[in-house]
Each structure stands twice: as structure tokens, then as C-alpha cells.
């Protein structure tokens, strides 16, 4: 509507028109609303308002908007302009990818050099700022639509072979959208959020709002460390809301958490509790906790997460401490740290898991199948009697079948 009513600046208008050239949905929206505005223009007339009255009204409206949002009044326009730019950049990229099919998972994409030269992290930051401003302006529907743009940016980073970890970290810190925010308590304590989610589930069963409330409730339990409640809530969400789950942008995260919960349930969730406690520390005691997790549960996703955290520890100014995550954003940095851990650890389970994780990074993040195969062979040859040896043999068999199918 801002476009049709001439409320956009020249730059915003040009950006939106460029976006419409590649977005059929936006073109249809504009064309469907144009007749309504033309009809209103023909059947309305202007009433002269005294200057003093108009000025007083504008001042009261301005004061109310500042009181509610504490932001500039053009935040929604900025946010929508940011969305249009993101759609344009990512739309071009996805169109290029669709026109150049990729051969096999884990293979380095040769067309990466031809994709747009944009900084995905900077673009993602702008998108998150736009989302926050839209939410503060009370426009939750538009804010929720920006999540899809964020996932397209993540896909663009993957297609270019870039590390998506910084984007995922920003997504985790993004504002949470909840259905019907006006009905939520003013205080957003975990207890009040839990009550609000349960109220939505009870009052609106079998709706999209109820499905979103279910997954948010499961996330709340997970973040509070209430593992049994989290597992039950995630399972119920998947079984009762399967259609909504299929379209949920973070369904891979749900599956990942369910695997962690299923693994840890075998020992009454003690490993997850231990991992949570270790993540809150930065000294040598955390390193020992991660080692204890691997000793209890030597295979599975939680063990791989623990060994990567162990690889971040090292000596700094005479103390054994966890190094900053920013030093491990590149796959090569992770590989070097894991190599050091595989050489220095006295625990055989830790060494084989570190060597296996090196192969996983070569395979999944770098698409270097030959180096992945070599890393897996080292793990099998040097540690043939460990629990992980059979897991690694399975990886080697899959790589062998994949290489044959692409010959």
C-alpha cells in the first residue's frame, strides 16, 4: 500500500520495483490493490481541516508513536525496503542455482564464483534489525515473513560454500514472535510465556497458532533444561501438527534436538545436564565434563558437539581456558583444532571422535570427499576396536557408493 499511495522514497520505490520484476506474488498483491485505491480516489472528497487542529492531531499521533515504539516513525518502511533488497539479492541467487543443478550433497559447488558478491552476514544483520523494528511497530505479520528471507540467505551462503554458523547464531538471538501478542502478559518471564502458550493451545486447537505455540513451548522447556518435558512437547508437536511441521522453517533444528534428547534419555538425561553445565564454564573443569560426556556416550550428535567444544580449549597466559568461538568460524580452523586434540588427548575415544569429526567437516562443510575419505581411514586404521570404528566404516561405505554413482 505504501508503494501505491506514493509513501516510499525514490530509492525505496526503485528497489521495490526491481523486486517486483522477480517476485510474482508481490506483483499480484500490487495489482489486486490498485483498483481499490482508484475506486476510493473517485468516490471520496477532501475536507478542509483547520491548520491548528491538524497540527495538534499530528503532534498527538507522533507522541503516541514515540511512546509505544521508541523508534523512528519510518521503521516499517525501512524494514520493508530491507526485505525487498534481500528478496532481490537472494531471488537472483536462487534463480541461478535452480538453473544450474548441483551434483550430489557435499560436493563443492563450481558455480559459487558466479553468485552475487554480497556479505551474507551484513545482509542478515540488516534483516534482523528490520524484523525487530517491525515488531516494535506492531507489525508482527510482516516481521514473521522476514524469517523466510533469512532462510534464503542461509541457503545462499551454503551454495557459495561459506560458513553459515554466524547466521545461525544471529537467528538464535532474533526476537521471538508469538501469536496474538496483545493477549500475552506484560511480563515475559518463562512462567508467563508458558501459561500464554498453553492458553493458545487450549483456546485454538488444530490451528496454525496452536502449532506455533506448541513448538515455542517445546523450545522453552529445552532452553530451561527440562528435558523430559521438551522431548514430550516436541514429539506431540510433530505428531499432532504434521502439516505445519513440514512447513516450519526450523524443522531441522527440531529433529536435531529430538535426536539429542533420545540419545541422552538412555542415561536419564545426565549427559545433556552435564553438557549444559559445561557450556556455562570456561575453565579446565568444563574440558573434563566434555570428556566425561564422551566416555558415557561415545557416539551420536552430543558426543560430536562435546569433542568440538574440547577442541576449543588451550593454554593462554599459563592457564588452560576455552578460546573464543570467533577463532573457530572457518572449517579450516576447526580441522586444525581437532587435529591438535587428536594428537594430545590421552583418551582413545576422544582421539577417534576428533579424527571422525575432521572427516565430517571435510565432507559436509568443504565438500572435499578425498580428504574426508583419508580422515575416516585414519580413524578406522588407528582405532579399530573403538565404538566409533563401525560408525566410521558406515561413512566410508556411503562415500564409496556416492562416488560410484557419480562416475
C-alpha angles and dihedrals in degrees: 000000000000088000094051094043093051095243095131123094118244092260093047091047092051091048093049093048090051089050092051090058089067100030117073093182093059091046090054091048092052094046093047092054098042095078090051092055092045090051091050091049092054096045104042134072134201123251118207110240119199111256094237093052093048092049091049092050093048091050093050092048091049092050091049093050092049090048093051102042108015086213137106113282093238094061094110091050090049090048094051091046089052089050091051092051091048092048090050096050095042093040091057090048096049090046090054092047091050090053091051109048115212121235110233136325117289095021116127110252113241094200093062091102090059096054120100114289097236133139102243093194093054091045091049091050090054090050093052091049090051091050092051092049093049090051092049089051090054095250100127095154093061090042092055091051090059089067089073090053089052092055090050089054089051090052090050091054091050092049090053091049093245126145111265095191094098090052093049090050090053091048090053090054095046121115116276118239117212126186115257097004091186089069094054120098115263090241111068098203115149090253093053092045090051091052091048094051091048091050092053091048091050098044098040108033119176094019134116089248090056092049092052091046090053094054092044089051090052090050090050091054091046094051090048091053094244092141101174093050091045093051093048092047094049092048091049091048092053094046099043099035103036096143092051090043091056089057096041108118093216098046091120088060090051091052091047092052092046090054091050091048093047091050094048095044089072089073098033094268092292092133093054091048089050092048091050091051092047092052089058092059133066103189135086092280089069090052090055091048092055089049089051090052091054091047090054097040111019098175135043136056097299091056091050090050090049094050091051089053090050089053090060093064123095145135118293122172091341094311130105104232144151112267122225117280089231088073091062104049096107121070090231091057091052092049093051092049092048091048090055090049092049090053098043107036118101091205114091093205090055092048095051092044091051091050090048091050089053088057091047092054092049090049102041106027104029101028089224101145096175093054090044091053092050092049092050091049090054090052093050096042097047098038106029096150099051126106091246094056094083091046090054092048087056090054090050091051091051092050091049092052091047093051091050093051092054097049 
